[in-house]
Amino acid sequence: MIEPTRVILGALITEKAVRIKEEENAYAFRVLRTANKVSIRNAVEQLFRVHVTDVRVMNVGGKRRRMGMYAGRRPDWKKAIVVLKQGEKIEALEH
């Protein structure tokens, strides 16, 4: 099993993430590419002391980038949308 601190790479704070937080009580995270729904659920529950009701994951393809004449690519990454039990929230991500 992967350590919870290694599964969650960071929170995503975007317009869409803020909207789903308000409408669905859900939070968006950037997670380890090898993580599955079970490890993401366990990591969020252990790190933030909340109860998770649903986890949705998606693989995001990296974009092509250029530096002058050199072309490169950003790496692919995984995003997780974690829905919490009604009435609970992650205090560290409230602003």
Phi, psi and omega in degrees: 000141181278144178297141182301326181289341178268339181287312181272114181272334179167163178273147176260120179247092178234173178300318180293320180295321178294320180296315181290333176295319181285321185275320188245359187057046182237150180237146180254135180228149168269126186236167178300139184297333182270359182285145175248179184299321182294314181292327177292315178301312180297320181295314180294318180296321181285317185287321187250359178055053178229172177252126182263131178259332183206147176228127174242133180237152176211144175268130181251126179284141178288149182271154174281137179228154178233143171238095184067236180269357182267127179261143178216190183211136173283151183288155173291155179211170183242138179244142178234135173253118185248121179263130181262162176299146183305132178092349179262154176208161179265109185297326182295337183256005177274143179222000000 
